[in-house]
């Protein structure tokens, strides 16, 4: 129901309100006598609903920044050869997000973490024979963040 007009504030005890009914067939206007108290309640309710609508829009904008995204970590050695089997773990993550933990796989092109909370992660990457590295990655809502990490040998590479 939509209120299309109200009398001025100096209303008498009973006020006439004109309403348009939202029906599937052509709208009809009807007049109803309602008390001043009910008119005031309807006005307050309408204002409250409008405020809730504005707050919902604002919160939706805020929550968009805190939605989910995807993170892809690729790992290479110092010669830029892809390392499969490197371990990728989050040491810190956004509140409410479980720790992420994975292994770089050839089929995925790295370690892939889908639908995780947007925010900043402290990621540690390690592989046998290589020095571990730690980095911060900030993930945006609705986006896929791709990061390539280069690991260096813990000792000089084997001579072949």
N, C-alpha and C positions, 0 to 999 in steps of 0.2 A: 504494500500500500504506500502511496506517495502523497505527502501533504503538499498541496499546491498553493495554498494561501492561508494566512492566519490573520486574525484581527489585531489591531494595535495593542500595546501593553495595557491600556486603560480599559480592559475588557470587563464586561458585566459578569455576574456569577455564572451564567450559562453562555457559552461561546459557540458560534456556529463555525464549523471547519468544513472546507470543501476538499474532498478527496477524489483522486482518480484511482480506480481499481485496475490493477494490472491483470487482465484476463485474456484468454486466447482470442476472444471475439472483441469487436470494437469497444474501446473504453467508454464507460458511462460515468458521468459526474453524479455524486449523491451528496446530500447535506445531512449532517448528523449534529445533534445538540450534545455537547459535552461540557463538563464542569471546568472551571478555571484550573483546579488542581490537576485534573487529567491532562489538560492542555500543557501545563507546566511540566508534568512528568514526561509527556511525549517529546517536548522540546529538549529536555535534559537527556532523554534516551537517544534522541537523534544526534545531539552534540557528542555524547559519549561514544556512540558508534562511529562517528566521523573521526574522533580522536584515536580510537582503536585501529581504524583503517590507516591513518597516518603512521601510527607507531608500527603497525605490521609492515608497511612499506619500508620504513627506516630499518627495522630489524632484518628484513629480508636482504636489504643492501649490505648490512653488517655480516649476516650469515653467509652471503655469497663469498665474502673474503675468507670465511672459515669453513668452506665446503671441502670437498675431496678432490684429489688430483692423482696423477700417476707419476711414478719415478722410475727411470731406467738408468742403471749404472753399468757402463762398459769399462773394462779394465784392460790395460796394455802394459807391456814391459817397456824398459827404457829404449828399446829398438822399435817401439810402436807395433809390436806383434801382439795380437789379442791373446789374453790369458783366460782360459776357461777353467772353471773350478775355484776361482778366487772367492773368498768369503766376504759378504757385505752385511754389516750389522749396524743398527742404530744404537748409539750409546745414550742419546737423548732424543725425544720426539715431542710433538705437541701434546698437551694434556688430553687424556682420553684415548690416545692412540697407543695400541700395543706396539711393543718393540718389533721392528722389521728385521728379518734375518733371512738371507738367501745366498745362493751360489750362482756365479755367472755361468750361463749355459749357452751353448752354441745355437740351439733351436730358438732361443729368445733373443739372441744377440747381446746378451749380458744378463744382469739380474733385474727382473721387472717386478715392481710393486704397484699393483693397481688399486684404485679406490681407497687411498689412504688420506688422512687428514691433511689439509693445507697447513703450512707453517714451517718452522725451521727444525731441521734434523741435524744432529751431529752423527756423521756416518764414519765408521771405521772399515777399511778395506785391507784384507791380508791374503797372502798366498805363500805356500811353503817356499823358502829360499829368498823371499823378498821382504824388504822393510815394510812394516805396517804404516798406513797413512790414515790420518783423520781429517775430515773436512766438514764444513757446515754447508748444507744445501737448503735453500728456501723454496718450498713448493707452493705454487699458486693454485687456487681453486679452479677446477675445470680445465686445467692444463696438464700436459705431459712434460716433465722436466727431464732432459737427457744430460747426463754427466759422464765424461770420460776421465778416468783416473789412470795416471801413469805410476806404476810401482817400480822401484829401483831395487836391484839385487842387494841382499843383506851383506854379501861378500862379493868379490869380483866374479863375473860370470865365468862359467867353465869354458876353457879353451877347447875348440873343436878342430 
